[in-house]
Amino acid sequence: MPKMAFFYIPLTLCQQSLDITSYRKPFKPGYFLGIGKILLSTNNFMWLAGLFISLFLFSCSLDGSKPITPEIIDSFVQSKGPEVRNFDQLWSHFIKKYPHAQRKHFDQLVESYCIRNPKKSIKLLKDLIKDRPNQAHFHYLLGSGLIKNKAYQNSLAPLKESIRQNSQHSQSHLLLGLVYGELKQYSRSIGHFEKFLEFGKDAHLALAGLGLAYKKSGRLTEALSQFKKLSSRHPEKAAPHFEIADVNFQLGRYSDAIEEYKMGLKIQPKNASALIALGKSYSTNSHHEKAVEPLKKAITLNPGKLQAHYYLAKAYDHLDQNDLAISEYKKALKINPEYADAYFDLGSLYAKMENANPAIQNTYRAKRLYQKQNDSQGTRKANDRLTNFFKHFGIKPDEVKEAERKPSGKN
């Protein structure tokens, strides 16, 4: 019947009817009645006849067969996918169960399944690529699925192949930028992000990724430019402000960093990491009294934040609130008993208080941890500090060998 209809009625109306039956879109008679009234009023009787025949075709298709939905495809692929060797076999199984299905719609729904379920689609996509090796989009989907599975190294080959087959496949450049960033190959990451942006794309992800790649490769001025561009285009987002602040901090622009952290915190006032960074920026800029409030807020939000206790201790230390500083250093060490910097600073605080024994014990502990962590700079720093302590307190190194073995947590 459908073939005969193409000879007798306008092609577009038949095709509309057949498309509706193939997708099983919800049938809304009002659409057809409205079209019928228009055709009747304009004396388009040939088209009106076509409309009635299209309606007849549509009603014949409603034979009780099950609509082809993404949920059906999901269930079918998950059950039959492991059994078949290639895509054609998957289709042959499907058409037996759903004889009214059309191949092009099946292909689209399976592709949609792969996009929505990348972790479950690796084998299916590899089979698809064997059958259709020149489909760049399948290579892209395989790379995307491998990324979702955190198989970053394995994702490189299919993404590169998708670009080889289609040099305009911008999304593959975007994913390669992300993958090379994860692999810490920042120059390659930058190249692919820049290529993606050359296509005129303006994805938030690409701008953010490019900024991060610039930052991690030490190109701070370029990173700052990208993050500012991102912030101007997405003023509702806090993350660009935090990134701008971090770059400014690394550039030694502490006042600028403070302002950007404050702007970001207006959007995300409960971001504990940003509160810690703000407190650290205040202290580094010698505003120790202003550092206390954001650091205390961060601890209220997340008491287990090591850096919050550590930088709060340093702020109290500079403000000569020694008991509070000792308490916060010890809280930091309770969270991480191998935090060498906290032992080092705690030792220095005890020395400032003219308390020789715990000053030396904690500095020795810091030295041992620096050595364990292969931190040569930290080890030299601890050795220099111990030499100064021995001289200041008039103690010989031999006299503190026993102290070196004592656990500093009791101090």
KANORZI-V686836 format. One record per backbone hydrogen bond with DSSP energy under -1.0 kcal/mol. CO is the residue of the C=O (numbers start at 1). NH is the residue of the N-H. If there is no record, write none. Layout:
[[CO:NH] [CO:NH]]
//
This chain:
[[1:5] [2:6] [4:7] [5:9] [10:14] [11:15] [12:16] [13:17] [14:18] [15:19] [16:20] [17:21] [18:22] [19:23] [20:24] [20:25] [28:31] [29:33] [30:34] [31:35] [32:36] [33:37] [34:38] [35:39] [36:40] [37:41] [38:42] [39:44] [40:43] [43:45] [44:48] [45:49] [46:50] [47:51] [48:52] [49:53] [50:54] [51:55] [52:56] [53:57] [54:58] [55:59] [56:60] [57:61] [61:63] [69:73] [70:74] [71:75] [72:76] [73:77] [74:78] [75:79] [76:80] [77:81] [80:83] [80:84] [86:90] [87:91] [88:92] [89:93] [90:94] [91:95] [92:96] [93:97] [94:98] [98:101] [102:106] [103:107] [104:108] [105:109] [106:110] [107:111] [108:112] [109:113] [110:114] [111:115] [112:116] [113:117] [117:120] [121:125] [122:126] [123:127] [124:128] [125:129] [126:130] [127:131] [128:132] [132:135] [134:136] [135:139] [136:140] [137:141] [138:142] [139:143] [140:144] [141:145] [142:146] [143:147] [144:148] [145:149] [146:151] [147:150] [150:152] [151:155] [153:156] [155:159] [156:160] [157:161] [158:162] [159:163] [160:164] [161:165] [162:166] [166:169] [168:170] [169:173] [170:174] [171:175] [172:176] [173:177] [174:178] [175:179] [176:180] [177:181] [178:182] [179:183] [180:185] [181:184] [185:189] [186:190] [187:191] [188:192] [189:193] [190:194] [191:195] [192:196] [193:197] [194:198] [197:200] [203:207] [204:208] [205:209] [206:210] [207:211] [208:212] [209:213] [210:214] [211:215] [212:216] [213:217] [214:219] [215:218] [218:220] [219:223] [220:224] [221:225] [222:226] [223:227] [224:228] [225:229] [226:230] [227:231] [228:232] [229:233] [230:234] [234:237] [238:242] [239:243] [240:244] [241:245] [242:246] [243:247] [244:248] [245:249] [246:250] [247:251] [248:253] [249:252] [252:254] [253:257] [254:258] [255:259] [256:260] [257:261] [258:262] [259:263] [260:264] [261:265] [264:268] [268:271] [270:272] [271:275] [272:276] [273:277] [274:278] [275:279] [276:280] [277:281] [278:282] [279:283] [280:284] [281:285] [282:287] [283:286] [291:295] [292:296] [293:297] [294:298] [295:299] [296:300] [297:301] [298:302] [302:305] [305:309] [306:310] [307:311] [308:312] [309:313] [310:314] [311:315] [312:316] [313:317] [314:318] [315:319] [316:321] [317:320] [320:322] [321:325] [322:326] [323:327] [324:328] [325:329] [326:330] [327:331] [328:332] [329:333] [330:334] [331:335] [332:336] [336:339] [338:340] [339:343] [340:344] [341:345] [342:346] [343:347] [344:348] [345:349] [346:350] [347:351] [348:352] [349:353] [350:355] [351:354] [355:359] [356:360] [357:361] [358:362] [359:363] [360:364] [361:365] [362:366] [363:367] [364:368] [365:369] [366:370] [367:371] [368:372] [369:373] [370:375] [371:374] [374:376] [375:379] [376:380] [377:381] [378:382] [379:383] [380:384] [381:385] [382:386] [383:387] [384:388] [385:389] [386:390] [387:391] [388:392] [389:393] [390:395] [396:399] [397:400] [400:404] [403:406] [407:410] [408:411]]
//
